[in-house]
């Protein structure tokens, strides 16, 4: 159940990051406020996850999934691209998260 809350928190974080980009530095208030609400909900979901999973693993997983999801969202919604070093970095993040969850 803990992983469910981590994934939920990550999805909310990704949505918040994309809304923040869409707000254009809070020039569009609607997207800016939506981003703030989504971040608050993400922290609430993370708070449920850390009751089940150790804080260090939950927070690292949430952050990593948020980074990867934001990169994917930025690519598809805003045309932002990574170079080869960035792609290698994503691979390293994925490996780290897998290793954190292996007991």
The 8 nearest C-alpha neighbors of each residue, nearest first, counted from 0:
[[1, 3, 2, 4, 51, 48, 5, 52],
 [2, 0, 48, 4, 3, 51, 52, 5],
 [1, 3, 5, 4, 0, 6, 48, 52],
 [2, 4, 0, 6, 1, 5, 7, 48],
 [5, 3, 7, 48, 1, 44, 2, 6],
 [6, 4, 2, 8, 7, 3, 61, 48],
 [5, 7, 9, 3, 8, 4, 2, 10],
 [8, 6, 4, 10, 9, 5, 3, 11],
 [7, 9, 41, 5, 44, 11, 6, 10],
 [8, 10, 12, 65, 6, 61, 11, 7],
 [11, 9, 13, 7, 12, 8, 6, 14],
 [10, 12, 14, 8, 41, 9, 13, 37],
 [13, 11, 9, 15, 10, 14, 38, 41],
 [12, 14, 10, 16, 69, 65, 15, 11],
 [13, 15, 11, 17, 12, 16, 18, 10],
 [16, 14, 34, 12, 18, 37, 13, 17],
 [17, 15, 19, 13, 18, 14, 12, 20],
 [16, 18, 20, 14, 19, 15, 21, 13],
 [19, 17, 21, 15, 30, 34, 20, 16],
 [18, 20, 22, 16, 17, 21, 34, 31],
 [19, 21, 17, 18, 22, 23, 16, 24],
 [20, 22, 18, 23, 19, 17, 30, 27],
 [23, 21, 27, 30, 25, 19, 31, 20],
 [24, 22, 21, 26, 25, 20, 27, 19],
 [23, 25, 26, 22, 19, 20, 27, 31],
 [26, 24, 22, 31, 27, 28, 23, 19],
 [27, 25, 24, 23, 28, 22, 31, 30],
 [26, 28, 22, 25, 29, 30, 31, 23],
 [27, 29, 31, 25, 30, 26, 32, 22],
 [30, 28, 32, 31, 27, 33, 22, 25],
 [29, 31, 22, 33, 18, 32, 28, 27],
 [32, 30, 28, 25, 34, 22, 33, 29],
 [31, 33, 35, 34, 29, 30, 28, 36],
 [32, 34, 30, 36, 31, 35, 29, 37],
 [35, 33, 15, 31, 37, 18, 32, 36],
 [36, 34, 32, 38, 37, 33, 39, 31],
 [37, 35, 39, 33, 38, 34, 32, 40],
 [36, 38, 40, 34, 15, 39, 35, 11],
 [39, 37, 41, 35, 40, 36, 12, 15],
 [38, 40, 36, 42, 37, 41, 35, 43],
 [39, 41, 43, 37, 38, 42, 44, 36],
 [42, 40, 8, 38, 44, 11, 39, 43],
 [43, 41, 45, 39, 44, 40, 46, 38],
 [42, 44, 40, 46, 45, 41, 39, 47],
 [43, 45, 41, 8, 47, 46, 4, 42],
 [46, 44, 42, 48, 47, 43, 8, 5],
 [47, 45, 43, 44, 49, 48, 42, 50],
 [48, 46, 44, 45, 50, 49, 4, 43],
 [47, 49, 1, 45, 4, 50, 46, 51],
 [50, 48, 52, 51, 54, 46, 47, 53],
 [49, 51, 48, 47, 52, 46, 53, 1],
 [50, 52, 49, 1, 48, 53, 47, 0],
 [53, 51, 49, 48, 57, 1, 50, 54],
 [54, 52, 56, 55, 49, 57, 51, 50],
 [55, 53, 57, 49, 56, 58, 52, 48],
 [54, 56, 58, 53, 57, 59, 52, 60],
 [55, 57, 59, 54, 53, 58, 60, 99],
 [58, 56, 54, 60, 59, 55, 52, 61],
 [57, 59, 61, 55, 60, 56, 54, 62],
 [60, 58, 62, 56, 61, 57, 55, 63],
 [61, 59, 63, 57, 58, 62, 56, 96],
 [62, 60, 58, 9, 64, 59, 63, 5],
 [61, 63, 65, 59, 60, 64, 58, 66],
 [64, 62, 66, 60, 65, 61, 59, 67],
 [63, 65, 67, 61, 66, 62, 9, 68],
 [64, 66, 9, 62, 68, 63, 13, 67],
 [67, 65, 63, 69, 64, 68, 62, 70],
 [66, 68, 70, 64, 69, 65, 63, 71],
 [69, 67, 71, 65, 70, 66, 13, 64],
 [68, 70, 72, 66, 13, 71, 67, 73],
 [69, 71, 73, 67, 68, 72, 74, 66],
 [70, 72, 68, 74, 69, 73, 67, 75],
 [73, 71, 69, 75, 74, 70, 76, 68],
 [74, 72, 70, 77, 76, 79, 71, 75],
 [75, 73, 79, 78, 71, 72, 80, 77],
 [74, 76, 72, 73, 78, 77, 71, 79],
 [77, 75, 73, 72, 74, 78, 79, 17],
 [76, 78, 73, 79, 74, 75, 72, 20],
 [77, 79, 74, 75, 76, 73, 80, 72],
 [80, 78, 74, 73, 77, 81, 75, 70],
 [79, 81, 74, 78, 82, 73, 70, 71],
 [82, 80, 85, 86, 83, 79, 84, 70],
 [81, 83, 85, 84, 86, 80, 87, 88],
 [84, 82, 86, 85, 87, 81, 88, 89],
 [85, 83, 87, 86, 82, 88, 81, 89],
 [86, 84, 88, 82, 81, 87, 83, 89],
 [85, 87, 83, 89, 88, 84, 81, 90],
 [88, 86, 90, 84, 85, 89, 83, 91],
 [89, 87, 85, 91, 86, 90, 84, 92],
 [88, 90, 92, 86, 91, 87, 93, 85],
 [89, 91, 87, 93, 88, 92, 94, 86],
 [92, 90, 88, 94, 89, 93, 95, 87],
 [93, 91, 89, 95, 94, 90, 88, 96],
 [92, 94, 90, 96, 95, 91, 89, 97],
 [95, 93, 91, 97, 92, 96, 98, 90],
 [96, 94, 92, 98, 93, 97, 91, 99],
 [97, 95, 99, 93, 98, 94, 60, 92],
 [96, 98, 94, 100, 99, 95, 93, 101],
 [97, 99, 95, 101, 96, 100, 94, 102],
 [100, 98, 96, 97, 101, 95, 56, 102],
 [99, 101, 97, 98, 102, 96, 56, 95],
 [102, 100, 98, 99, 97, 96, 95, 56],
 [101, 100, 99, 98, 97, 56, 96, 52]]
